Amino acid sequence: MKKTLLATSVALFAFAGPAGAADFERDLGLIVSGVVDSWAGVQFIDDGTDDDTVFTNGGEGLLSLPLGENISIQSDVKYEYNTYATESAINNDAAGPRFSYQFATHGSWRDPSRGLFGAFGGMGSVDAGILGGGSFRQDHRFVGGEAQIYIDNITLYGQGGYVDTVNDFGGLGLDDGFFARGVVRYFPTSDSRIQLEGTYINIDYVSALTGDMETFSVKARYDFLLTGMPVIGDTPIYIGYRGTFRENCSFDGADRDDHTIMVGTSYSFSGDRLTVDRQGATLDTPDFAIGCTDATS
């Protein structure tokens, strides 16, 4: 299967070291830095039973602390929340989470001129509504390896690892599996960025069901600086798209998908966007709330 081949390729890249990276030399060492990100948007859902549209929003925070010349530790936390959170589950036209969150810790070794390799682990939770009433909560834990390669003004970023889920839906949910993610970041200027990424997740069902669930998520994002704004001055803005495609969803084996269009703002502290990417808070985690039981994430 093409998706499986893609996942394997990304996973192999994630555990490769930064050797052979390019020549974009940076003299400065690692820095204390952070990123605060907030967005709002519209989500179009097809959950295999019905179509629906919701307003959604989310945010993310990153903080990186150097522990020496080349070693650093970084934390990240993210959340997402949609308009179903204010409705009774029985009124929902499509099944899916009201809100989700996750957080992680990364440890890494980095040469700001060439690349980075490290490991990370974290956990999160999704609170979902179920068609016909009721709710569903699914917790997840994950560990993995990651690497970045720096080539002039391009960053290549790969991750791969293991994810385990725990749910409260009577043994009909997901069990454990693996994930892989690949990201390409291109910086036209030090304060603008074009980012493309793909995430693949394969998780087995618990014993009450058979087979496994496959999810493939794609994202595109453009960050730029909106200059000359009255009162607030120069403002970092981004526009983005996320599409999530699922195969072999539980109960009926249907394929399901959703599409999100978002507009947000992202502030980097202790340097411009490229400096923070190479010397500070450059790491994040895949969106794990994208399983078949999580039709709006």
Secondary structure, DSSP 8 states (H G I E B T S, - for coil): -HHHHHHHHHHHHHTS-STT-------S----EEEEEEEEEEEEEE-SS-EEEEEEEEEEEEEEEE-SSSEEEEEEEEEEEEGGGGS-GGG-SS-EEEEEEEEEEEEEEEETTTEEEEEEEEEEEEEEE-TTS-EEEEEEEEEEEEEEEEETTEEEEEEEEEEEEEESSTT-SEEEEEEEEEEEEE-SSTT-EEEEEEEEEEEEE-TTS-SEEEEEEEEEEEEEEE-S-TTT-SEEEEEEEEEEEEES-TTT---EEEEEEEEEEEEEESS-HHHHHHHS----------STT-TT-
